[in-house]
Amino acid sequence: MKMTIVIDTDDPNGISDALKIAQMLDSKYGSSPHFRKESFGKIEFIKVIRQFMKESIKHLNDDESNQVKDINDMANLRNAKRFADRLWQSKL
């Protein structure tokens, strides 16, 4: 399917509509990876932070886990990235 979209620069609503059509076509037929903007509220954010802290403490107290070796490891980037990856993948 081929389509030509003509945009009238004097029509702001038409420009917005053309963008919506292009985004819809891209999401349906595009081949590049799509990025989306995640949004969440303050309470949800607080709950995720609590979940991260609880999980980090659990790994700290688990002798068989090498993810968090000591208290300083809890705030390292690697620990935060592992948690974020698991959280992100569960939302996709």
C-alpha positions in Angstrom: 0.0 0.0 0.0 1.3 3.4 -0.9 -0.2 6.6 0.4 0.5 10.3 -0.1 -0.5 12.7 2.6 -0.8 16.4 1.6 -0.4 18.8 4.4 -1.9 22.3 4.3 0.3 24.5 6.4 -2.6 27.0 6.9 -4.7 24.3 8.6 -3.4 23.5 12.1 -6.1 20.9 12.7 -5.1 19.2 9.4 -1.5 19.1 10.5 -2.4 17.4 13.7 -4.6 14.9 11.9 -1.9 14.1 9.4 0.5 13.4 12.3 -2.0 11.1 13.9 -2.4 9.2 10.7 1.4 8.9 10.2 1.8 7.7 13.8 -1.0 5.1 13.3 0.5 3.9 10.1 4.0 3.7 11.7 2.7 1.7 14.6 0.8 -0.7 12.4 3.2 -1.1 9.4 6.6 0.4 10.5 9.5 -1.8 11.0 11.6 0.2 13.4 11.5 -0.3 17.2 8.8 1.8 18.8 9.4 3.8 21.9 6.7 4.8 24.2 6.5 7.3 27.0 5.6 5.7 30.3 3.6 7.7 32.7 2.6 7.0 36.2 1.4 8.8 39.3 3.1 9.7 42.5 1.6 6.8 44.5 2.6 4.3 41.9 6.1 5.7 41.9 6.3 5.4 45.7 5.1 1.8 45.5 7.8 0.9 42.9 10.5 2.5 45.1 9.3 0.5 48.1 9.3 -2.7 45.9 12.9 -1.9 44.9 14.0 -1.4 48.5 12.3 -4.6 49.7 13.8 -6.6 46.9 17.3 -5.2 47.5 17.1 -6.0 51.3 15.9 -9.5 50.4 19.0 -10.0 48.2 21.3 -8.5 50.9 20.0 -11.0 53.5 20.2 -13.9 51.1 23.6 -15.6 51.3 23.1 -17.4 48.0 22.4 -14.2 46.1 25.3 -12.2 44.8 23.2 -9.3 43.4 23.6 -7.2 46.6 26.7 -8.1 48.5 26.8 -5.3 51.1 24.9 -2.1 52.0 26.8 -0.1 49.5 25.8 -2.5 46.7 22.1 -1.7 47.3 22.4 1.7 45.6 24.7 0.8 42.8 23.7 1.3 39.2 23.8 -2.4 38.4 21.3 -3.3 41.1 19.0 -0.5 40.0 19.3 -1.5 36.3 18.4 -5.2 37.1 15.3 -4.1 38.9 14.3 -1.6 36.2 14.8 -4.2 33.5 12.5 -6.7 35.3 9.9 -4.0 35.9 10.1 -2.7 32.4 9.8 -6.2 30.8 6.7 -7.0 32.9 4.9 -3.9 31.5 5.6 -4.7 27.8 
